[in-house]
């Protein structure tokens, strides 16, 4: 019903098939009966929220799970790992009930984040040689041994960090020039400011990665 205004033909077809599957007979009587039995999606009323069906605990669990999946993907991206590479993951939290929720949804987590194995712990201190992300209620760790060449990745990250810092210096120098700010088109100035902010965010990501590769 929600999708119907955007995809009327497809949703009407599916509605018709659902009607058939439910073994209901489409009425051919008065318009009143026609509307009441809703054989056509086009004239069916828009769905209304039923507060009795709201499950805040389920919403919180899904939100926490999605945050973990997002964190695993960010770690893979940070170290240039294939998004579809299966990696081992450690979920750490002092909240036992939260860990139990993750255990119940473990198969979904493995499917969505391409995880080979999941272990759980109450110790939130980052293990040596593991990448980490902070999530609501705890942290997630991905041991890097066997996934990347630690020494090679460390040197690569150092080099990229140095290049990124040089870029930040150039952009800051450019944006500190009154002549540039005065004469350059506003969109050009804004573009350089955006580039500077992106470079600073990248710097923090690289620093985090280097720290994880060094300890």
KEMARKE-85636 format. One record per atom (N, C-alpha, C): residue number from 1; atom name; x, y, z. Coordinates in Angstrom, 2 decimals. Each point is the difference from the previous one (the first is absolute). Example, Ala and Ser with C-alpha at 12.3 -4.5 7.8 and 13.67 -1.06 7.14 Angstrom:
BEGIN
k,a,x,y,z
1,N,13.19,-5.69,7.80
1,CA,-0.89,1.19,0.00
1,C,0.90,1.20,0.00
2,N,-0.35,1.05,-0.72
2,CA,0.82,1.19,0.06
2,C,-0.77,1.09,0.73
END
This chain:
BEGIN
k,a,x,y,z
1,N,0.83,-1.21,0.00
1,CA,-0.83,1.21,0.00
1,C,0.87,1.26,0.00
2,N,1.07,0.00,0.77
2,CA,0.87,1.17,0.05
2,C,0.71,0.21,-1.33
3,N,0.37,-1.07,-0.65
3,CA,0.75,0.09,-1.25
3,C,-0.90,0.30,-1.20
4,N,-1.30,-0.21,0.13
4,CA,-0.91,0.10,-1.13
4,C,0.06,1.34,-0.75
5,N,0.07,1.14,0.67
5,CA,0.06,1.26,-0.75
5,C,1.22,0.13,-0.90
6,N,1.06,-0.75,0.32
6,CA,1.23,0.09,-0.77
6,C,0.13,-1.11,-1.04
7,N,-0.60,-1.15,0.28
7,CA,0.06,-1.13,-0.93
7,C,-1.39,-0.62,-0.13
8,N,-0.94,0.73,-0.55
8,CA,-1.41,-0.45,-0.01
8,C,-0.25,-1.32,-0.73
9,N,0.63,-0.21,-1.13
9,CA,-0.30,-1.20,-0.79
9,C,0.54,-1.26,0.67
10,N,1.23,0.08,0.49
10,CA,0.61,-1.17,0.66
10,C,-0.74,-0.33,1.29
11,N,-0.27,1.02,0.81
11,CA,-0.66,-0.26,1.28
11,C,-1.44,-0.48,-0.20
12,N,-0.69,0.52,-1.01
12,CA,-1.37,-0.46,-0.28
12,C,0.01,-1.47,-0.42
13,N,1.00,-0.38,-0.77
13,CA,0.13,-1.39,-0.44
13,C,0.24,-0.92,1.21
14,N,0.90,0.44,0.89
14,CA,0.30,-0.81,1.19
14,C,-1.20,-0.09,0.92
15,N,-0.72,1.11,0.11
15,CA,-1.21,0.02,0.84
15,C,-1.02,-1.00,-0.54
16,N,-0.13,-0.04,-1.31
16,CA,-0.92,-0.92,-0.66
16,C,0.38,-1.44,0.29
17,N,1.31,-0.29,-0.06
17,CA,0.48,-1.35,0.26
17,C,-0.20,-0.39,1.45
18,N,0.17,0.96,0.90
18,CA,-0.23,-0.29,1.41
18,C,-1.48,-0.30,0.26
19,N,-0.86,0.70,-0.74
19,CA,-1.43,-0.24,0.11
19,C,-0.31,-1.43,-0.42
20,N,0.62,-0.43,-1.09
20,CA,-0.20,-1.36,-0.49
20,C,0.52,-1.02,1.00
21,N,1.17,0.28,0.56
21,CA,0.61,-0.94,0.94
21,C,-0.83,-0.15,1.28
22,N,-0.74,1.06,0.36
22,CA,-0.82,-0.06,1.21
22,C,-1.35,-0.64,-0.25
23,N,-0.25,-0.39,-1.27
23,CA,-1.25,-0.67,-0.38
23,C,-1.23,0.87,0.20
24,N,0.17,1.31,-0.02
24,CA,-1.13,0.90,0.10
24,C,-0.60,0.25,-1.38
25,N,-1.27,0.15,-0.05
25,CA,-0.68,0.25,-1.27
25,C,-0.21,1.49,-0.17
26,N,0.41,0.51,-1.11
26,CA,-0.18,1.43,-0.24
26,C,-1.49,0.31,-0.19
27,N,-0.53,0.90,0.77
27,CA,-1.43,0.32,-0.09
27,C,-0.32,0.79,-1.27
28,N,-1.18,-0.25,-0.52
28,CA,-0.45,0.73,-1.19
28,C,-1.35,0.64,0.30
29,N,-0.15,0.37,1.27
29,CA,-1.28,0.58,0.40
29,C,0.11,1.51,0.05
30,N,-0.44,0.57,1.09
30,CA,0.00,1.46,0.11
30,C,1.40,0.54,0.26
31,N,0.14,1.29,-0.25
31,CA,1.29,0.65,0.24
31,C,0.35,-0.06,1.48
32,N,-1.03,0.03,0.86
32,CA,0.22,-0.06,1.43
32,C,0.71,-1.30,0.38
33,N,-0.51,-1.12,-0.51
33,CA,0.62,-1.29,0.28
33,C,1.39,-0.08,-0.64
34,N,0.10,0.59,-1.17
34,CA,1.26,-0.03,-0.74
34,C,1.11,0.68,0.80
35,N,-0.34,1.14,0.58
35,CA,0.97,0.75,0.78
35,C,0.30,-0.72,1.32
36,N,-1.03,-0.54,0.63
36,CA,0.17,-0.68,1.27
36,C,0.93,-1.19,-0.10
37,N,-0.12,-0.79,-1.06
37,CA,0.80,-1.20,-0.16
37,C,1.35,0.26,-0.65
38,N,0.19,1.21,-0.49
38,CA,1.28,0.44,-0.53
38,C,0.61,-0.94,-1.04
39,N,-0.72,-0.37,-1.05
39,CA,0.60,-0.88,-1.02
39,C,1.00,0.74,-0.88
40,N,-0.06,1.34,0.00
40,CA,0.93,0.78,-0.80
40,C,0.85,0.86,0.93
41,N,1.30,-0.06,-0.19
41,CA,0.90,0.78,0.83
41,C,-0.21,1.49,-0.21
42,N,-0.45,0.36,-1.20
42,CA,-0.19,1.40,-0.36
42,C,-0.98,0.71,0.94
43,N,-1.00,-0.74,0.51
43,CA,-0.99,0.63,0.85
43,C,0.10,-0.47,1.45
44,N,1.03,-0.79,0.29
44,CA,0.19,-0.45,1.39
44,C,0.51,1.17,0.84
45,N,-0.43,0.11,1.25
45,CA,0.45,1.11,0.85
45,C,1.49,-0.11,0.31
46,N,0.62,1.14,0.21
46,CA,1.41,0.03,0.34
46,C,0.18,-0.63,1.38
47,N,1.07,-0.80,0.19
47,CA,0.18,-0.69,1.29
47,C,0.18,0.98,1.16
48,N,-0.53,-0.39,1.14
48,CA,0.14,0.81,1.20
48,C,0.86,-0.75,1.02
49,N,0.80,0.75,0.72
49,CA,0.89,-0.61,0.99
49,C,-0.81,-0.57,1.16
50,N,0.38,-1.19,0.41
50,CA,-0.63,-0.64,1.15
50,C,1.03,0.00,1.13
51,N,-0.21,0.85,0.98
51,CA,0.97,0.15,1.09
51,C,0.19,-1.29,0.79
52,N,-0.97,-0.89,-0.09
52,CA,0.13,-1.27,0.73
52,C,1.10,-0.87,-0.60
53,N,0.34,0.27,-1.25
53,CA,1.01,-0.81,-0.68
53,C,1.41,0.57,0.15
54,N,0.11,1.16,0.63
54,CA,1.32,0.61,0.18
54,C,0.78,-0.76,1.07
55,N,1.17,-0.46,-0.38
55,CA,0.85,-0.77,0.91
55,C,1.32,0.76,0.16
56,N,0.09,0.80,1.04
56,CA,1.19,0.84,0.19
56,C,1.24,-0.85,0.25
57,N,-0.16,-1.12,0.67
57,CA,1.15,-0.87,0.27
57,C,0.56,-0.56,-1.31
58,N,-0.91,-0.39,-0.91
58,CA,0.43,-0.53,-1.30
58,C,0.68,1.09,-0.82
59,N,-0.53,1.21,0.06
59,CA,0.60,1.12,-0.74
59,C,1.40,0.29,0.52
60,N,0.15,-0.04,1.32
60,CA,1.31,0.26,0.60
60,C,1.00,-1.08,-0.38
61,N,-0.47,-1.25,-0.03
61,CA,0.88,-1.12,-0.36
61,C,0.46,0.11,-1.44
62,N,-0.92,0.33,-0.90
62,CA,0.34,0.14,-1.42
62,C,0.95,1.17,-0.21
63,N,-0.24,1.10,0.72
63,CA,0.86,1.17,-0.11
63,C,1.43,-0.33,0.43
64,N,0.13,-0.74,1.11
64,CA,1.33,-0.38,0.49
64,C,0.67,-0.95,-0.98
65,N,-0.77,-0.92,-0.57
65,CA,0.55,-0.96,-0.96
65,C,0.50,0.71,-1.25
66,N,-0.78,0.96,-0.50
66,CA,0.39,0.74,-1.19
66,C,1.27,0.82,0.26
67,N,0.15,0.49,1.22
67,CA,1.19,0.76,0.35
67,C,1.24,-0.90,-0.02
68,N,-0.16,-1.24,0.46
68,CA,1.10,-0.96,-0.03
68,C,0.38,-0.33,-1.44
69,N,-1.01,-0.26,-0.83
69,CA,0.25,-0.31,-1.41
69,C,0.71,1.17,-0.68
70,N,-0.46,1.21,0.29
70,CA,0.63,1.20,-0.58
70,C,1.45,0.12,0.46
71,N,0.25,-0.31,1.28
71,CA,1.36,0.08,0.54
71,C,0.94,-1.00,-0.66
72,N,-0.49,-1.21,-0.24
72,CA,0.82,-1.02,-0.66
72,C,0.35,0.45,-1.42
73,N,-0.97,0.56,-0.68
73,CA,0.24,0.49,-1.36
73,C,1.01,1.15,-0.01
74,N,-0.07,0.86,1.01
74,CA,0.93,1.13,0.09
74,C,1.43,-0.49,0.23
75,N,0.16,-1.03,0.81
75,CA,1.33,-0.57,0.24
75,C,0.56,-0.58,-1.29
76,N,-0.83,-0.72,-0.73
76,CA,0.45,-0.56,-1.28
76,C,0.44,1.10,-0.95
77,N,-0.79,1.06,-0.05
77,CA,0.31,1.13,-0.88
77,C,1.30,0.67,0.43
78,N,0.21,0.14,1.30
78,CA,1.17,0.68,0.52
78,C,1.30,-0.71,-0.40
79,N,-0.06,-1.33,-0.09
79,CA,1.20,-0.76,-0.32
79,C,-0.02,-0.57,-1.42
80,N,-0.90,0.52,-0.81
80,CA,-0.02,-0.40,-1.41
80,C,-0.37,-1.45,-0.23
81,N,-0.77,-0.58,0.91
81,CA,-0.42,-1.39,-0.16
81,C,-1.22,-0.08,-0.90
82,N,-0.10,-1.09,-0.72
82,CA,-1.17,-0.23,-0.84
82,C,-1.24,-0.03,0.88
83,N,-1.04,0.78,-0.32
83,CA,-1.22,0.03,0.82
83,C,-0.62,-1.38,0.19
84,N,0.25,-0.90,-0.96
84,CA,-0.60,-1.33,0.07
84,C,0.93,-1.04,0.63
85,N,1.14,0.47,0.49
85,CA,0.93,-0.92,0.67
85,C,-0.57,-0.39,1.37
86,N,-0.04,-1.28,0.28
86,CA,-0.47,-0.45,1.31
86,C,1.10,0.21,1.03
87,N,-0.34,0.69,1.06
87,CA,0.99,0.31,1.04
87,C,-0.52,-0.43,1.37
88,N,0.91,-0.35,0.91
88,CA,-0.44,-0.31,1.37
88,C,-0.27,1.29,0.76
89,N,-0.97,-0.03,0.87
89,CA,-0.39,1.19,0.76
89,C,-0.16,-0.34,1.47
90,N,0.44,0.92,0.84
90,CA,-0.19,-0.11,1.44
90,C,-0.90,1.14,0.44
91,N,-1.09,-0.32,0.68
91,CA,-0.90,1.03,0.51
91,C,0.19,0.09,1.51
92,N,0.33,1.19,0.46
92,CA,0.28,0.20,1.42
92,C,-1.00,0.96,0.63
93,N,-0.54,-0.42,1.12
93,CA,-0.94,0.87,0.73
93,C,-0.13,-0.50,1.42
94,N,-0.15,0.93,0.91
94,CA,-0.22,-0.36,1.40
94,C,-1.47,-0.28,0.26
95,N,-0.82,0.26,-1.02
95,CA,-1.45,-0.23,0.09
95,C,-0.33,-1.40,-0.51
96,N,-0.25,-0.93,0.91
96,CA,-0.27,-1.39,-0.37
96,C,-1.26,-0.13,-0.85
97,N,-1.00,0.82,0.29
97,CA,-1.25,-0.08,-0.77
97,C,0.22,0.41,-1.44
98,N,0.90,0.98,-0.22
98,CA,0.32,0.44,-1.35
98,C,0.73,-1.11,-0.76
99,N,0.91,-0.67,0.66
99,CA,0.72,-1.11,-0.63
99,C,-0.96,-1.12,-0.39
100,N,-0.99,-0.24,0.86
100,CA,-0.99,-1.04,-0.30
100,C,-0.81,0.37,-1.24
101,N,-0.31,1.27,-0.15
101,CA,-0.73,0.46,-1.19
101,C,0.82,-0.25,-1.26
102,N,1.29,0.30,0.08
102,CA,0.87,-0.21,-1.15
102,C,0.11,-1.50,-0.33
103,N,0.04,-0.82,1.03
103,CA,0.09,-1.45,-0.23
103,C,-1.23,-0.51,-0.73
104,N,-1.17,0.55,0.33
104,CA,-1.22,-0.43,-0.66
104,C,-0.01,0.37,-1.48
105,N,0.67,1.09,-0.34
105,CA,0.00,0.47,-1.38
105,C,1.34,-0.28,-0.70
106,N,0.74,-0.94,0.53
106,CA,1.35,-0.26,-0.53
106,C,-0.01,-0.40,-1.48
107,N,-0.90,-0.86,-0.40
107,CA,-0.03,-0.46,-1.39
107,C,-0.28,1.15,-0.96
108,N,-0.89,0.89,0.42
108,CA,-0.30,1.17,-0.84
108,C,1.23,0.89,-0.10
109,N,0.70,0.17,1.11
109,CA,1.22,0.81,0.02
109,C,1.04,-0.58,-0.95
110,N,0.18,-1.30,0.06
110,CA,0.98,-0.67,-0.88
110,C,-0.36,0.20,-1.46
111,N,-1.28,-0.07,-0.30
111,CA,-0.46,0.15,-1.37
111,C,0.20,1.42,-0.51
112,N,-0.38,0.99,0.79
112,CA,0.01,1.39,-0.45
112,C,1.40,0.63,0.00
113,N,0.86,-0.44,0.93
113,CA,1.32,0.62,0.12
113,C,1.13,-0.90,-0.49
114,N,-0.36,-1.18,-0.50
114,CA,0.99,-0.98,-0.47
114,C,1.00,-0.31,1.13
115,N,-0.52,-0.66,1.02
115,CA,0.77,-0.36,1.19
115,C,0.15,-1.51,0.06
116,N,1.21,-0.46,0.24
116,CA,0.25,-1.45,0.04
116,C,-0.27,-0.58,1.38
117,N,0.31,0.77,1.03
117,CA,-0.16,-0.51,1.36
117,C,-0.21,1.17,0.94
118,N,-0.85,-0.21,1.00
118,CA,-0.28,1.05,0.99
118,C,0.26,-0.55,1.40
119,N,0.75,0.75,0.78
119,CA,0.20,-0.36,1.40
119,C,-0.41,1.19,0.86
120,N,-0.31,-0.27,1.26
120,CA,-0.53,1.03,0.88
120,C,0.82,0.07,1.28
121,N,0.15,1.22,0.52
121,CA,0.79,0.18,1.22
121,C,-0.50,1.20,0.78
122,N,0.31,0.01,1.29
122,CA,-0.34,1.14,0.85
122,C,1.15,1.00,0.08
123,N,1.17,-0.38,-0.54
123,CA,1.17,0.86,0.05
123,C,0.01,0.95,-1.19
124,N,-0.08,1.29,0.27
124,CA,-0.11,0.99,-1.08
124,C,1.34,0.62,-0.39
125,N,1.10,-0.48,0.58
125,CA,1.32,0.50,-0.38
125,C,0.41,-0.61,-1.33
126,N,0.48,0.83,-0.91
126,CA,0.35,-0.49,-1.33
126,C,1.17,-0.96,0.06
127,N,-0.16,-1.20,-0.59
127,CA,1.11,-0.96,-0.05
127,C,1.11,0.52,-0.91
128,N,1.23,-0.41,0.25
128,CA,1.12,0.40,-0.84
128,C,-0.21,-0.52,-1.42
129,N,0.24,0.87,-0.98
129,CA,-0.10,-0.41,-1.40
129,C,-1.42,-0.12,-0.52
130,N,-0.93,0.65,0.68
130,CA,-1.40,-0.06,-0.45
130,C,-0.51,1.39,-0.33
131,N,-0.80,0.09,-1.04
131,CA,-0.67,1.25,-0.35
131,C,-1.27,0.09,0.82
132,N,-0.43,1.22,0.30
132,CA,-1.18,0.13,0.85
132,C,-0.91,1.12,-0.44
133,N,-1.24,-0.12,0.39
133,CA,-1.01,1.05,-0.19
133,C,-0.84,0.05,1.27
134,N,-0.31,1.21,0.42
134,CA,-0.86,0.17,1.16
134,C,-1.45,-0.02,-0.46
135,N,-0.81,-0.80,0.65
135,CA,-1.43,-0.07,-0.30
135,C,-0.77,0.22,1.30
136,N,-1.27,0.24,-0.13
136,CA,-0.82,0.26,1.19
136,C,0.03,-1.21,0.93
137,N,0.46,0.23,1.20
137,CA,0.03,-1.07,0.99
137,C,1.27,-0.83,0.01
138,N,0.94,0.30,-0.88
138,CA,1.22,-0.81,-0.01
138,C,0.92,0.31,-1.16
139,N,0.79,-0.99,-0.39
139,CA,0.94,0.16,-1.10
139,C,0.03,-1.28,-0.83
140,N,0.47,0.12,-1.24
140,CA,0.21,-1.18,-0.84
140,C,1.46,-0.01,-0.41
141,N,0.57,-1.20,-0.07
141,CA,1.40,-0.16,-0.39
141,C,0.10,-0.98,-1.16
142,N,0.93,0.31,-0.91
142,CA,0.30,-0.92,-1.10
142,C,1.50,-0.26,0.05
143,N,0.43,-1.20,0.40
143,CA,1.42,-0.33,0.01
143,C,0.57,0.10,-1.42
144,N,1.11,0.74,-0.14
144,CA,0.54,0.25,-1.33
144,C,0.98,-1.07,-0.48
145,N,0.51,-0.80,0.92
145,CA,0.96,-1.05,-0.38
145,C,-0.63,-0.94,-1.03
146,N,0.71,-0.19,-1.09
146,CA,-0.50,-0.88,-1.05
146,C,-0.89,0.70,-1.01
147,N,-0.44,1.21,0.33
147,CA,-0.85,0.75,-0.92
147,C,0.81,1.01,-0.82
148,N,1.00,0.60,0.65
148,CA,0.86,0.97,-0.68
148,C,1.44,-0.27,0.38
149,N,0.91,0.46,-0.84
149,CA,1.42,-0.04,0.32
149,C,0.25,1.19,0.92
150,N,0.13,-0.24,1.29
150,CA,0.06,1.06,0.99
150,C,1.09,1.02,-0.31
151,N,1.23,-0.47,-0.28
151,CA,1.12,0.91,-0.24
151,C,-0.22,0.81,-1.28
152,N,-0.45,-0.67,-1.04
152,CA,-0.24,0.69,-1.27
152,C,-1.12,1.02,0.13
153,N,-1.06,-0.38,0.71
153,CA,-1.14,0.90,0.19
153,C,0.38,1.19,0.87
154,N,0.89,-0.25,0.98
154,CA,0.45,1.09,0.86
154,C,0.77,1.06,-0.80
155,N,0.92,-0.45,-0.85
155,CA,0.78,0.92,-0.82
155,C,-0.89,0.75,-1.00
156,N,-0.96,-0.73,-0.57
156,CA,-0.94,0.61,-0.94
156,C,-0.82,1.09,0.68
157,N,-0.45,-0.29,1.22
157,CA,-0.82,0.95,0.74
157,C,0.82,1.23,0.40
158,N,1.25,-0.22,0.41
158,CA,0.88,1.12,0.35
158,C,0.17,0.93,-1.19
159,N,0.23,-0.59,-1.17
159,CA,0.21,0.79,-1.21
159,C,-1.25,0.80,-0.35
160,N,-1.15,-0.65,0.08
160,CA,-1.25,0.70,-0.33
160,C,-0.29,1.09,1.01
161,N,0.32,-0.26,1.27
161,CA,-0.22,1.01,1.04
161,C,0.86,1.23,-0.25
162,N,1.27,-0.22,-0.39
162,CA,0.90,1.11,-0.28
162,C,-0.50,0.83,-1.19
163,N,-0.48,-0.70,-1.03
163,CA,-0.54,0.69,-1.18
163,C,-1.25,0.79,0.37
164,N,-0.82,-0.58,0.85
164,CA,-1.24,0.65,0.41
164,C,0.29,1.25,0.83
165,N,1.01,-0.08,0.87
165,CA,0.37,1.16,0.81
165,C,0.54,1.14,-0.87
166,N,0.75,-0.36,-1.05
166,CA,0.49,1.02,-0.95
166,C,-1.17,0.67,-0.70
167,N,-0.99,-0.79,-0.35
167,CA,-1.18,0.54,-0.67
167,C,-0.74,0.97,0.92
168,N,-0.12,-0.36,1.26
168,CA,-0.65,0.87,0.97
168,C,0.74,1.33,0.12
169,N,1.32,-0.07,0.04
169,CA,0.82,1.22,0.10
169,C,-0.22,0.90,-1.22
170,N,-0.05,-0.61,-1.19
170,CA,-0.21,0.79,-1.22
170,C,-1.36,0.68,0.00
171,N,-1.03,-0.77,0.39
171,CA,-1.35,0.55,0.01
171,C,-0.15,1.10,1.05
172,N,0.60,-0.20,1.17
172,CA,-0.08,1.02,1.05
172,C,0.73,1.26,-0.42
173,N,1.13,-0.18,-0.68
173,CA,0.75,1.16,-0.48
173,C,-0.80,0.77,-1.05
174,N,-0.66,-0.74,-0.89
174,CA,-0.81,0.63,-1.04
174,C,-1.17,0.76,0.60
175,N,-0.68,-0.62,0.95
175,CA,-1.18,0.62,0.60
175,C,0.35,1.12,0.98
176,N,1.26,0.15,0.33
176,CA,0.41,1.10,0.89
176,C,0.34,1.26,-0.79
177,N,0.05,-0.12,-1.33
177,CA,0.35,1.14,-0.85
177,C,-1.24,0.87,-0.25
178,N,0.08,1.24,0.41
178,CA,-1.11,0.93,-0.19
178,C,-0.31,0.21,-1.48
179,N,1.06,0.02,-0.81
179,CA,-0.17,0.23,-1.44
179,C,-0.84,-1.12,-0.64
180,N,0.30,-1.24,0.42
180,CA,-0.76,-1.14,-0.53
180,C,-1.46,0.08,0.42
181,N,-0.23,0.28,1.28
181,CA,-1.36,0.07,0.52
181,C,-0.80,1.13,-0.65
182,N,0.70,1.06,-0.36
182,CA,-0.66,1.17,-0.56
182,C,-0.30,-0.17,-1.49
183,N,0.93,-0.59,-0.75
183,CA,-0.12,-0.06,-1.45
183,C,-0.59,-1.30,-0.55
184,N,0.17,-1.08,0.71
184,CA,-0.50,-1.29,-0.51
184,C,-1.52,-0.06,0.10
185,N,-0.66,-0.66,-0.97
185,CA,-1.46,-0.17,0.07
185,C,-0.38,-0.73,1.29
186,N,-1.13,0.37,0.58
186,CA,-0.43,-0.62,1.27
186,C,-0.03,-1.52,-0.05
187,N,-0.43,-0.55,-1.16
187,CA,-0.09,-1.47,-0.09
187,C,1.39,-0.64,0.03
188,N,0.99,0.70,-0.51
188,CA,1.37,-0.53,0.02
188,C,0.54,0.01,1.44
189,N,-0.26,1.09,0.72
189,CA,0.43,0.09,1.40
189,C,-0.66,-1.09,0.82
190,N,-1.30,-0.19,-0.21
190,CA,-0.74,-1.01,0.74
190,C,0.53,-1.40,-0.31
191,N,0.35,-0.22,-1.25
191,CA,0.54,-1.30,-0.40
191,C,1.31,-0.30,0.73
192,N,0.86,1.02,0.12
192,CA,1.28,-0.17,0.69
192,C,-0.22,-0.25,1.51
193,N,-0.99,0.68,0.56
193,CA,-0.31,-0.22,1.42
193,C,-0.52,-1.42,0.24
194,N,-0.83,-0.46,-0.92
194,CA,-0.51,-1.38,0.10
194,C,1.14,-0.99,-0.12
195,N,0.93,0.26,-0.92
195,CA,1.16,-0.87,-0.19
195,C,0.85,-0.05,1.27
196,N,0.13,1.14,0.67
196,CA,0.77,0.07,1.23
196,C,-0.65,-0.84,1.10
197,N,-1.32,0.11,0.14
197,CA,-0.71,-0.78,1.01
197,C,0.12,-1.49,-0.28
198,N,-0.10,-0.39,-1.27
198,CA,0.14,-1.40,-0.37
198,C,1.40,-0.51,0.30
199,N,1.00,0.83,-0.27
199,CA,1.39,-0.38,0.26
199,C,0.23,-0.17,1.51
200,N,-0.60,0.85,0.81
200,CA,0.14,-0.12,1.46
200,C,-0.66,-1.27,0.52
201,N,-1.17,-0.33,-0.57
201,CA,-0.67,-1.25,0.41
201,C,0.84,-1.21,-0.40
202,N,0.58,0.08,-1.20
202,CA,0.85,-1.10,-0.46
202,C,1.23,-0.15,0.88
203,N,0.52,1.12,0.46
203,CA,1.17,-0.02,0.88
203,C,-0.30,-0.78,1.28
204,N,-1.16,0.23,0.58
204,CA,-0.38,-0.70,1.23
204,C,-0.15,-1.49,-0.25
205,N,-0.57,-0.36,-1.14
205,CA,-0.16,-1.41,-0.34
205,C,1.36,-0.67,-0.15
206,N,0.92,0.68,-0.67
206,CA,1.35,-0.55,-0.21
206,C,0.76,-0.12,1.31
207,N,-0.17,0.98,0.88
207,CA,0.66,-0.08,1.31
207,C,-0.49,-1.18,0.79
208,N,-1.31,-0.21,-0.04
208,CA,-0.58,-1.14,0.70
208,C,0.53,-1.31,-0.57
209,N,0.06,-0.09,-1.31
209,CA,0.51,-1.21,-0.67
209,C,1.44,-0.25,0.35
210,N,0.80,1.06,0.01
210,CA,1.43,-0.14,0.32
210,C,0.19,-0.46,1.43
211,N,-0.81,0.53,0.90
211,CA,0.07,-0.41,1.40
211,C,-0.35,-1.48,0.15
212,N,-1.00,-0.43,-0.74
212,CA,-0.43,-1.40,0.08
212,C,1.04,-0.94,-0.63
213,N,0.77,0.50,-0.95
213,CA,1.03,-0.80,-0.64
213,C,1.30,-0.03,0.81
214,N,0.12,0.96,0.90
214,CA,1.26,0.13,0.74
214,C,-0.04,-0.64,1.39
215,N,-1.19,-0.28,0.51
215,CA,-0.10,-0.56,1.35
215,C,-0.88,-1.22,0.04
END
